[in-house]
């Protein structure tokens, strides 16, 4: 069964408690985004066909997570990508007159060498200290998310024994785990040292803006960092998620909604959110929802987020804004996706009607029936939009076996002999690939390019693969299981093997550009 509007609202309210921070907001899919695990495999090299399909998956995922979010409802209707706006800034910025002193240059280079080391092909990659930082930061984030999910359920429990269990046993155990994770982040994850080095790099990088800008631009070179699909000639800047084992066993944590929790969350939800779900005066037919979640950060080797915060650049046209910095922000790029929340094993239990047995089923699709705020957006949307942003299973086409290996990129003028490769099936993630026009949205599914007509692997793809790290074992705090009740036998639960996108974690931009008036323009 599908989630009714009341449970959808409660699920959103709880997700916001668990995953939102002061500088992020969540955007929830209006149409189901469900995948098989293989659709989210980007770097497999087991066989030639397997490598081709992985590359197709990476291109499709890159398109999805680089669409520009504008609302809590994830309903992209235009081909408007983060990389387009980012490149406009890199190509169109002007700088003040400034240069680092020799002493500052020494400190800048020290900070830079602490944070970055040369990777494959000379491409800068994270230093061991930064990798350890990210590893322990990820662990700390997941422990906090685990705590927030359990806290909401524990505090809204109606059973006194469950409340006592939370207050006297579970919460102290979670707090101890959070303190331990934070201490490891500080001592084993170089938290203080990395953050000081990053602050130094940013501060002194602004003293020689032209050099800093050249360094940032060197990470986004179309000839060696971009991948172009042969069938649609659409350029993609590769993006993945990290840690690499975010979808493996040991990375998933429990998330549940009880009937009491649903009622409490709905009552506490903002009036505007209740209105968008037409929730007032309604009663949910769902007794409980359980699922497992795993969150992961979006990795973009071509992208430096400091560009949007830096105050040492501006456009020639002072009226041009990437973001106006309002709440909520607006502009060409008011926000972008920084992380993603996956969900699996979604199970919905209906309330027991009179003289009937309890009914338990898997969800028919994890999505949210928002009433979209922007009426202009509603007018632009036609049925093809919903079909375009959700995955469609297609039988793989026969392919000639071949082995692919990561190889150094050839110079631009090197002529490559054409190869004939059987087509790859369209990747499971489908997003717009052409600009919209007129009153409707012109959308086509993201399709994979045959490798014989494009670069096997861009420099950015090599970096993505090399920079992956493995999440530490979470060893979640487990509550003692109560004695099993003996309700009337229920229909067998149908296993749901899909992995859903529960939400996109998005970062709104402050005013950008926001040039420092004290600099010599």
Number of C-alpha atoms within 10 A of each C-alpha: 15 16 23 16 20 22 29 22 25 23 23 22 18 24 20 18 15 20 24 16 12 6 10 20 19 26 22 24 24 21 21 20 23 24 20 14 13 13 21 20 20 25 19 17 17 12 14 18 24 22 22 28 28 23 28 28 27 26 28 27 26 23 26 21 22 23 25 25 26 22 19 21 22 23 24 23 26 23 21 21 20 21 19 15 14 20 13 12 19 16 11 13 15 16 20 20 12 15 16 15 12 9 8 16 16 12 16 22 15 14 21 18 15 18 22 16 15 12 15 13 11 8 16 16 19 19 18 15 18 20 18 19 24 22 20 25 20 22 22 22 17 26 24 19 22 24 21 20 21 20 19 19 21 20 15 18 19 14 10 9 10 17 17 14 14 21 15 10 12 21 17 12 15 22 14 11 20 20 13 13 22 20 15 18 22 17 13 15 23 20 21 12 18 20 14 12 19 15 13 19 19 19 14 20 23 22 21 19 22 19 13 17 20 11 11 16 16 13 19 22 13 16 14 18 23 20 25 21 20 16 13 15 12 17 15 21 26 28 24 26 24 24 22 17 17 21 21 11 9 15 22 22 21 17 23 20 23 19 21 15 23 26 17 16 21 23 14 11 16 11 12 9 17 18 13 15 18 16 20 12 5 9 12 17 16 23 19 19 23 17 18 17 23 23 28 23 17 19 20 22 23 25 18 13 11 10 19 18 16 19 18 27 27 22 18 11 9 10 7 14 19 23 21 20 19 13 9 13 18 19 17 18 24 25 26 21 23 20 22 23 20 21 24 23 18 24 22 25 21 20 17 14 10 7 6 10 15 17 19 22 20 20 20 14 17 23 23 24 18 22 15 17 12 10 9 10 13 13 11 16 18 14 9 14 22 16 17 22 27 20 21 17 14 10 8 12 12 11 15 11 12 13 12 18 12 11 11 13 16 11 9 8 6 8 8 11 8 10 10 11 17 16 19 22 20 23 25 26 28 24 29 24 21 17 12 16 10 7 11 16 21 20 21 17 22 29 24 25 25 22 24 15 17 16 19 20 21 23 27 23 27 21 23 22 15 13 18 16 16 13 21 15 11 16 11 17 16 10 11 8 6 7 6 6 6 6 8 9 9 12 11 9 13 11 11 15 13 16 22 23 22 27 27 26 26 24 20 23 25 21 19 23 26 21 19 14 10 7 14 10 14
